[in-house]
Amino acid sequence: MPPASTGASTLTVAASPQPSPVAAPATTAPERLEPGRPGYRRMSFALFAAGVATFALLYSTQALLPAVSASFGATAGQASWTVSAATGALALCVLPMSALSERFGRRQMMTASLAVAVTVGLFVPFAPSLGWLIALRAVQGAALAGLPASAMAYLAEEVRPKALVAAIGLFVAGNSIGGMSGRILTGWIAQLWGWRAALGAVGLLAVACAVVFHFMIPRARNFTPGTLNPKALAKTVGGHLADPLLRRLYAIGALFMTVFGAVYTVIGYRLVEAPFNLPQGVVGSIFLVYLVGTVSSAAAGRLVARLGRRGALYLAVSTTAAGLLLSLADQLAAVLLGLVLITAGFFAGHAVASSSVSRTATKGRAQASALYQSAYYLGSSAGGTLGAVAFHAGGWAGTVSLGLLAVLGVVSITLYGTRAARAERRRQVPVVSVQHRGMASVQN
């Protein structure tokens, strides 16, 4: 992979009057961040905080859907739009936001996105109707769109390639902590003071994370500003969409998130009903299983090193499928174990796929990451809405069936990629052999 342009200017030195002048060395590119070097820990902590805020805000209503339904007299499908509107708006806006980050900088875009999102988050608890709540959530999702793709591009530019998977894994781990803490916080506060107070608490948590991010994130040293050129943007996006590997990675991210969005949108409705009949606070505590996602996403780099990218994906998808099947049982312990497996498989698969996008794209990384994020959050929107519809039509078994279809899609795409890679290697072997025979004949 060619090194990223740093935008550093060439240092010109006047001729020395000394008898034996020595040429001054050219300015070297700033060193990239890696574990053990200054700035890496600050960067990791800042992006971890940003990940916490992003997922806490984005899915703040997910654990509260039964309470929202009761408050507004809405069905599960109608209430699910408080989640799907946010993720759908993010999916639609992430590409133009990434283009702005190419012009104004990754750090600036992430800071602005968090600032607007947390401000809207302080108004969300006062929504007078379900329609207003959905509208505010859509604005919040659009504001958050500037963060995920910019974060991935920032990491790809500022972190050494060998440490990239681990760095992205930490950012994804922040996502899992945000998703977990937001849901647990809202569950217990909603049980005590109602869902509006719960959303207010999530807003304050996000404000704290945004402040930490602003003061901790290191200055970008390898970013070169570009121009806002729609034609160039369209060409870059078209190039990414024409890449077979990137297309497969986008589809894998969307399908993984379809499973995750369906399961966690509907699980609250299942657990408050018979045979479980759990209170809202306990349902919120179920999201402690997100800690498993924190571990599995942070371990994605080791999985890829040991099993390869496709091997890690096969393991992730198998774990997710096993969790879906186990969750069909009517015993709470089995459902919890199923959620653990689903969460571990999802976060591992997401970390592998998203880091593969950043490594595959040698230019236009922000757009490549933005397309992945668009597919990812469109999968979340589809999963949340379709999962609720499937639950209404066929109960939990309907939601699981939807998840298994998405899992089958991931397996099919990964198998296709494996066969395509093998076919490409077979095509290259004869060419190499002919070249060697030609060289031998010349030498003889």
C-alpha positions as CSV (number, residue, x, y, z in Angstrom):
1,M,0.0,0.0,0.0
2,P,1.5,3.4,-0.9
3,P,2.1,5.7,2.1
4,A,-0.6,8.3,2.8
5,S,0.2,11.8,1.6
6,T,1.0,14.0,4.6
7,G,0.8,17.3,2.9
8,A,4.3,18.2,4.3
9,S,6.2,20.7,2.3
10,T,9.7,20.1,1.0
11,L,12.4,21.8,3.0
12,T,14.7,23.9,0.8
13,V,18.1,24.9,2.2
14,A,20.4,27.5,0.6
15,A,23.9,26.4,-0.4
16,S,26.4,26.4,2.4
17,P,29.6,28.5,2.2
18,Q,31.6,25.7,3.7
19,P,34.1,23.9,1.4
20,S,32.2,20.6,1.7
21,P,28.5,21.4,1.9
22,V,26.2,18.7,3.3
23,A,22.7,18.4,1.9
24,A,19.9,18.8,4.4
25,P,17.7,15.8,4.7
26,A,14.1,16.1,3.4
27,T,11.4,16.5,5.9
28,T,10.1,13.1,6.9
29,A,6.5,12.3,7.3
30,P,5.2,12.4,10.8
31,E,5.3,9.1,12.6
32,R,2.1,7.2,12.9
33,L,0.5,6.2,16.2
34,E,1.0,2.8,17.6
35,P,0.9,1.2,21.1
36,G,3.7,2.5,23.3
37,R,4.1,5.7,21.4
38,P,3.0,9.2,22.6
39,G,-0.5,10.1,21.7
40,Y,-1.8,6.5,21.1
41,R,-3.3,6.2,24.5
42,R,-5.0,9.6,24.3
43,M,-6.3,8.8,20.8
44,S,-7.7,5.4,22.1
45,F,-9.4,7.0,25.1
46,A,-10.9,9.9,23.0
47,L,-12.3,7.6,20.3
48,F,-13.5,5.2,23.0
49,A,-15.5,8.1,24.6
50,A,-16.8,9.0,21.1
51,G,-17.9,5.5,20.6
52,V,-19.7,5.4,23.9
53,A,-21.6,8.6,23.1
54,T,-22.5,7.5,19.6
55,F,-24.1,4.2,20.6
56,A,-25.6,5.6,23.8
57,L,-27.4,8.3,21.8
58,L,-28.2,6.3,18.7
59,Y,-29.9,3.5,20.5
60,S,-31.2,5.4,23.5
61,T,-34.8,4.5,22.9
62,Q,-34.3,0.8,22.1
63,A,-34.5,-0.6,25.7
64,L,-37.5,1.8,26.3
65,L,-39.7,0.7,23.4
66,P,-42.3,-1.1,25.6
67,A,-42.6,2.0,27.7
68,V,-42.8,4.3,24.7
69,S,-45.5,2.0,23.2
70,A,-47.5,2.3,26.4
71,S,-47.1,6.0,26.6
72,F,-48.2,6.8,23.1
73,G,-50.5,3.8,22.5
74,A,-48.2,2.6,19.7
75,T,-47.5,-0.9,18.4
76,A,-44.0,-2.4,18.5
77,G,-43.6,-1.6,14.8
78,Q,-44.5,2.1,15.3
79,A,-42.3,2.5,18.3
80,S,-39.4,0.9,16.6
81,W,-39.2,3.9,14.3
82,T,-37.7,5.9,17.2
83,V,-34.6,3.7,16.6
84,S,-34.9,3.1,12.8
85,A,-35.3,6.8,12.1
86,A,-32.0,7.6,13.8
87,T,-30.1,4.8,12.2
88,G,-31.7,5.4,8.8
89,A,-30.9,9.2,8.8
90,L,-27.3,8.3,9.8
91,A,-27.0,5.9,6.9
92,L,-28.3,8.5,4.4
93,C,-26.1,11.3,5.7
94,V,-22.8,9.5,6.4
95,L,-21.5,9.8,2.8
96,P,-22.0,13.6,2.4
97,M,-20.6,14.1,5.9
98,S,-17.5,12.1,5.0
99,A,-17.0,14.4,2.0
100,L,-17.1,17.4,4.3
101,S,-14.5,15.7,6.5
102,E,-12.2,15.5,3.5
103,R,-12.4,19.2,3.2
104,F,-12.5,20.4,6.9
105,G,-10.7,17.5,8.7
106,R,-11.6,14.3,10.5
107,R,-11.1,15.8,14.0
108,Q,-13.2,18.9,13.2
109,M,-16.1,16.8,11.7
110,M,-16.2,14.4,14.7
111,T,-16.2,17.3,17.2
112,A,-19.0,19.1,15.3
113,S,-21.1,16.0,15.0
114,L,-20.9,15.1,18.7
115,A,-21.7,18.7,19.6
116,V,-24.9,18.8,17.5
117,A,-26.0,15.3,18.5
118,V,-25.7,15.9,22.2
119,T,-27.5,19.2,21.9
120,V,-30.5,17.5,20.2
121,G,-30.3,14.8,22.8
122,L,-31.2,17.3,25.5
123,F,-34.4,18.1,23.7
124,V,-35.5,14.5,22.9
125,P,-37.0,13.9,26.4
126,F,-39.5,16.7,25.9
127,A,-41.0,15.4,22.6
128,P,-44.8,16.0,22.9
129,S,-45.8,13.1,20.6
130,L,-44.5,10.0,18.9
131,G,-44.1,11.9,15.7
132,W,-42.0,14.6,17.3
133,L,-39.9,11.9,19.0
134,I,-39.2,10.2,15.7
135,A,-38.4,13.5,14.0
136,L,-35.9,14.5,16.7
137,R,-34.3,11.1,16.6
138,A,-33.9,11.4,12.9
139,V,-32.1,14.8,13.3
140,Q,-29.9,13.2,16.0
141,G,-29.0,10.4,13.7
142,A,-28.1,12.7,10.9
143,A,-25.9,14.7,13.2
144,L,-24.1,11.6,14.3
145,A,-23.4,10.6,10.7
146,G,-20.2,12.7,10.7
147,L,-18.5,10.6,13.4
148,P,-18.3,6.9,12.3
149,A,-16.8,7.3,8.8
150,S,-14.5,10.2,10.0
151,A,-13.3,8.1,12.9
152,M,-12.4,5.2,10.6
153,A,-10.6,7.5,8.2
154,Y,-8.8,9.2,11.0
155,L,-7.5,5.9,12.3
156,A,-6.4,4.7,8.9
157,E,-4.4,7.9,8.4
158,E,-2.9,8.3,11.9
159,V,-2.3,4.7,13.1
160,R,0.3,2.2,11.7
161,P,-1.3,-0.5,9.5
162,K,-0.2,-3.3,11.9
163,A,-2.1,-1.6,14.8
164,L,-5.2,-0.6,12.7
165,V,-7.4,-3.6,13.5
166,A,-6.7,-3.3,17.2
167,A,-7.3,0.5,17.2
168,I,-10.6,0.1,15.3
169,G,-11.5,-2.7,17.7
170,L,-11.1,-0.3,20.6
171,F,-13.4,2.2,18.9
172,V,-16.0,-0.6,18.3
173,A,-15.5,-1.6,21.9
174,G,-16.5,1.9,22.9
175,N,-19.7,1.4,20.8
176,S,-20.5,-1.7,22.8
177,I,-19.9,0.1,26.1
178,G,-22.1,3.0,25.0
179,G,-24.9,0.6,23.9
180,M,-24.7,-1.3,27.1
181,S,-24.5,1.7,29.5
182,G,-27.2,3.6,27.7
183,R,-29.6,0.7,27.8
184,I,-28.9,-0.2,31.5
185,L,-29.1,3.4,32.5
186,T,-32.4,4.0,30.7
187,G,-33.9,0.7,32.0
188,W,-33.5,1.5,35.7
189,I,-34.2,5.2,35.5
190,A,-37.3,4.5,33.4
191,Q,-38.5,2.0,36.0
192,L,-38.1,4.7,38.7
193,W,-39.0,8.0,37.0
194,G,-40.2,7.2,33.5
195,W,-38.7,7.0,30.0
196,R,-38.4,10.7,29.6
197,A,-36.0,11.0,32.6
198,A,-34.1,8.0,31.2
199,L,-33.5,9.8,27.9
200,G,-32.4,12.9,29.8
201,A,-29.8,10.9,31.6
202,V,-28.4,9.5,28.4
203,G,-28.1,13.0,27.0
204,L,-26.0,14.1,30.0
205,L,-23.8,11.0,29.7
206,A,-23.2,11.9,26.0
207,V,-22.3,15.5,27.0
208,A,-19.6,14.2,29.3
209,C,-18.2,11.9,26.6
210,A,-18.2,14.8,24.1
211,V,-16.2,17.0,26.5
212,V,-13.6,14.1,27.0
213,F,-13.3,13.6,23.3
214,H,-12.7,17.3,22.6
215,F,-9.9,17.6,25.0
216,M,-8.2,14.2,24.4
217,I,-8.2,13.6,20.7
218,P,-4.7,14.3,19.2
219,R,-4.3,16.7,16.3
220,A,-4.3,15.0,12.9
221,R,-0.7,14.9,11.5
222,N,-1.3,12.9,8.3
223,F,-4.4,14.7,6.9
224,T,-4.3,16.6,3.7
225,P,-7.4,18.8,3.0
226,G,-9.2,18.2,-0.2
227,T,-11.8,20.2,-2.2
228,L,-15.5,19.7,-2.3
229,N,-15.8,18.3,-5.8
230,P,-19.1,16.4,-6.5
231,K,-17.7,14.8,-9.7
232,A,-14.6,13.6,-7.9
233,L,-16.7,12.3,-5.0
234,A,-19.0,10.4,-7.4
235,K,-16.0,9.0,-9.2
236,T,-14.4,7.8,-5.9
237,V,-17.7,6.3,-4.7
238,G,-18.2,4.6,-8.0
239,G,-14.7,3.2,-7.8
240,H,-15.4,1.7,-4.3
241,L,-18.7,0.3,-5.4
242,A,-17.0,-1.3,-8.4
243,D,-14.5,-3.1,-6.1
244,P,-15.9,-6.7,-5.6
245,L,-14.2,-7.1,-2.2
246,L,-15.5,-3.8,-0.9
247,R,-19.0,-4.7,-2.1
248,R,-18.9,-8.0,-0.2
249,L,-17.7,-6.2,3.0
250,Y,-20.5,-3.7,2.8
251,A,-23.1,-6.5,2.4
252,I,-21.6,-8.4,5.3
253,G,-21.8,-5.3,7.6
254,A,-25.4,-4.7,6.6
255,L,-26.4,-8.3,7.2
256,F,-24.6,-8.6,10.6
257,M,-26.4,-5.4,11.7
258,T,-29.7,-6.7,10.5
259,V,-29.4,-9.6,12.9
260,F,-28.3,-7.3,15.8
261,G,-30.9,-4.6,15.1
262,A,-33.7,-7.2,15.0
263,V,-32.7,-9.0,18.2
264,Y,-32.1,-6.0,20.4
265,T,-35.2,-4.0,19.1
266,V,-37.5,-6.9,20.0
267,I,-35.9,-8.5,23.0
268,G,-37.4,-6.0,25.4
269,Y,-41.0,-6.9,24.3
270,R,-40.3,-10.6,24.7
271,L,-38.8,-10.3,28.2
272,V,-41.6,-8.1,29.7
273,E,-44.2,-10.7,28.5
274,A,-44.9,-14.2,29.7
275,P,-43.2,-16.5,30.6
276,F,-40.5,-14.1,31.8
277,N,-42.5,-11.0,33.0
278,L,-39.4,-9.0,33.8
279,P,-39.6,-5.4,35.1
280,Q,-38.1,-2.6,32.9
281,G,-35.0,-2.2,35.1
282,V,-34.1,-5.9,34.8
283,V,-34.7,-5.8,31.1
284,G,-32.3,-2.9,30.8
285,S,-29.7,-4.9,32.8
286,I,-29.8,-7.7,30.2
287,F,-27.7,-5.4,28.1
288,L,-24.7,-6.2,30.3
289,V,-24.0,-8.8,27.7
290,Y,-22.6,-6.0,25.6
291,L,-19.4,-6.5,27.7
292,V,-18.9,-9.6,25.7
293,G,-19.0,-7.4,22.6
294,T,-16.3,-5.2,24.1
295,V,-14.0,-8.2,24.5
296,S,-14.7,-9.8,21.1
297,S,-14.3,-6.6,19.1
298,A,-11.0,-5.7,20.9
299,A,-9.8,-9.3,20.2
300,A,-10.6,-9.1,16.5
301,G,-7.0,-8.3,15.6
302,R,-5.8,-11.5,17.2
303,L,-8.6,-13.5,15.5
304,V,-7.5,-12.2,12.1
305,A,-3.9,-12.9,12.8
306,R,-4.7,-16.5,13.8
307,L,-7.5,-17.4,11.4
308,G,-7.3,-14.9,8.6
309,R,-10.1,-12.5,7.7
310,R,-12.4,-15.1,6.3
311,G,-11.7,-17.6,9.1
312,A,-12.6,-14.9,11.6
313,L,-15.8,-14.1,9.8
314,Y,-16.8,-17.8,9.7
315,L,-16.2,-18.0,13.5
316,A,-18.2,-14.9,14.1
317,V,-21.2,-16.0,11.9
318,S,-21.2,-19.5,13.5
319,T,-21.3,-17.9,16.9
320,T,-24.2,-15.6,16.0
321,A,-26.2,-18.5,14.5
322,A,-25.8,-20.6,17.6
323,G,-27.0,-17.8,19.7
324,L,-30.1,-17.2,17.6
325,L,-31.1,-20.9,17.9
326,L,-30.4,-21.0,21.6
327,S,-32.5,-17.9,22.3
328,L,-35.6,-19.8,21.1
329,A,-35.8,-21.6,24.5
330,D,-38.2,-20.4,27.1
331,Q,-35.6,-20.6,29.9
332,L,-34.1,-17.2,30.9
333,A,-30.6,-18.7,31.2
334,A,-30.7,-20.1,27.7
335,V,-32.0,-16.7,26.3
336,L,-29.2,-14.9,28.1
337,L,-26.5,-17.3,26.8
338,G,-28.0,-16.9,23.3
339,L,-27.7,-13.1,23.6
340,V,-24.1,-13.5,24.7
341,L,-23.2,-15.5,21.6
342,I,-25.1,-13.2,19.3
343,T,-23.3,-10.2,20.7
344,A,-19.9,-11.8,20.6
345,G,-20.4,-12.9,17.0
346,F,-21.8,-9.6,15.9
347,F,-19.1,-7.4,17.3
348,A,-16.3,-9.6,16.2
349,G,-17.7,-9.7,12.6
350,H,-18.2,-6.0,12.5
351,A,-14.7,-5.2,13.7
352,V,-13.2,-7.6,11.1
353,A,-15.3,-6.2,8.2
354,S,-14.9,-2.5,9.1
355,S,-11.1,-2.8,9.5
356,S,-10.9,-4.7,6.2
357,V,-12.6,-1.8,4.5
358,S,-10.0,0.6,5.8
359,R,-7.1,-1.6,4.7
360,T,-8.6,-2.4,1.3
361,A,-9.2,1.2,0.2
362,T,-5.9,2.8,-0.7
363,K,-7.5,6.2,-1.5
364,G,-10.8,7.9,-0.6
365,R,-10.8,6.1,2.7
366,A,-13.4,8.4,4.2
367,Q,-15.8,7.5,1.4
368,A,-15.0,3.8,1.6
369,S,-15.7,3.9,5.4
370,A,-18.8,6.0,4.8
371,L,-20.3,3.4,2.3
372,Y,-19.6,0.7,4.9
373,Q,-21.3,2.8,7.6
374,S,-24.3,3.5,5.3
375,A,-24.8,-0.2,4.6
376,Y,-24.2,-1.0,8.3
377,Y,-26.9,1.4,9.6
378,L,-29.3,0.7,6.8
379,G,-29.0,-2.9,8.0
380,S,-29.8,-1.6,11.5
381,S,-32.9,0.2,10.3
382,A,-34.1,-2.7,8.3
383,G,-33.4,-5.1,11.2
384,G,-35.2,-3.0,13.8
385,T,-38.3,-2.5,11.7
386,L,-38.5,-6.0,10.1
387,G,-37.7,-7.6,13.4
388,A,-40.6,-5.9,15.0
389,V,-42.9,-6.8,12.2
390,A,-41.7,-10.4,12.3
391,F,-42.3,-10.5,16.1
392,H,-45.8,-9.2,15.6
393,A,-46.5,-11.8,13.0
394,G,-44.8,-14.9,14.5
395,G,-43.4,-14.0,17.9
396,W,-39.8,-14.5,18.8
397,A,-39.5,-17.4,16.4
398,G,-40.3,-14.9,13.6
399,T,-37.5,-12.6,14.6
400,V,-35.1,-15.5,14.9
401,S,-36.0,-16.7,11.4
402,L,-35.2,-13.2,10.0
403,G,-31.9,-13.3,11.8
404,L,-31.0,-16.7,10.4
405,L,-31.8,-15.5,6.9
406,A,-29.3,-12.7,7.4
407,V,-26.7,-15.1,8.8
408,L,-27.1,-17.3,5.8
409,G,-26.4,-14.3,3.6
410,V,-23.1,-13.6,5.4
411,V,-22.1,-17.3,5.0
412,S,-22.9,-17.2,1.3
413,I,-21.0,-14.0,0.6
414,T,-18.0,-15.2,2.6
415,L,-18.0,-18.6,0.7
416,Y,-18.2,-16.7,-2.6
417,G,-15.2,-14.6,-1.6
418,T,-13.2,-17.6,-0.6
419,R,-13.8,-19.3,-3.9
420,A,-13.1,-16.1,-5.9
421,A,-9.8,-15.8,-4.1
422,R,-8.8,-19.4,-4.8
423,A,-9.8,-18.9,-8.5
424,E,-7.7,-15.8,-8.7
425,R,-4.7,-17.7,-7.3
426,R,-5.1,-20.5,-9.8
427,R,-5.2,-17.9,-12.6
428,Q,-2.0,-16.3,-11.4
429,V,0.1,-19.5,-11.0
430,P,0.4,-20.4,-14.8
431,V,1.4,-16.8,-15.5
432,V,4.2,-17.0,-12.9
433,S,5.3,-20.3,-14.2
434,V,5.5,-19.1,-17.8
435,Q,7.5,-16.1,-16.7
436,H,10.0,-18.3,-14.8
437,R,10.4,-20.6,-17.9
438,G,11.0,-17.6,-20.0
439,M,13.7,-16.3,-17.7
440,A,15.3,-19.7,-17.6
441,S,15.5,-19.9,-21.4
442,V,17.1,-16.5,-21.6
443,Q,19.6,-17.4,-19.0
444,N,20.4,-20.6,-20.8
